[in-house]
Amino acid sequence: MKKLFLVLMLTLFAGVLFAEEKGKEIEIPLQDIERLHTLAKEAPDNDTRIKAIQALAKSKNKASVQILVDILEEPYKNVYANGDKQMQDNWKVRAEAAKAMRAYEGDKEVVKQVYRPLNKVMVYDPEERVKGECALTLGILGRDADPDVKDKIADELIVKLNHTPVEKNLLAIMIVKALGRLGHPKALVHLIAVTQKGYLRVVKEEAKKSIEMLQNF
């Protein structure tokens, strides 16, 4: 009986230690790129993953670009079906990966590497906020891209804008911002159209700002 009691106590103690270890905040090694890559992709909680992604953005290491693409393209189709809130919140990680890519603004080679994945996620991701962050990143990175790439980005953003219902104001405002920052003249007529549609006033005001950007480009 005493042995059984001792085993139960040891098991309980080990469980408490494991729980405490699991609950500890993971240190973010700012200078260790490989460790940051691992945490960004495999950390057990989304907060740690997001912090690691933010650290990668600050480092602007070219080796991190594909890591960010991999995170952006993480499988999501079965995430919402299993009812796991931790997995459902994975959209925050994908959105952070899209934002982190803006650190490479002005780098034409990086733009060539990421604009297709960004466009794919902008079109197919189930989360509107992820779509919006991808759109804005496309606009920011595309501004200084090679002319052919910039032209393709403009086309994709315009198509997405024209297929965005008026009740999707969050996505619409991000695409409108993206087109202003992209600076492609073909967006002008489509931005003017936004001011005439049934979007919220905040979207129309942002469209006017983007129109001014294009006129001053």
ABEGO torsion letter per residue (X at the ends): XAAAAAAAAAAAAAAAAAAAAAABBBBBBAABAAAAAAAAAABABAAAAAAAAAAAAAAGBAAAAAAAAAAAABBAAAAAAAGBAAAAAAAAAAAAAAAAAAAABGBAAAAAAAAAAAAAAAAABABAAAAAAAAAAAAAAAAABBAAAAAAAAAAAAAAAAABBAABAAAAAAAAAAAAAAGBAAAAAAAAAAAABABBAAAAAAAAAAAAAAAAX
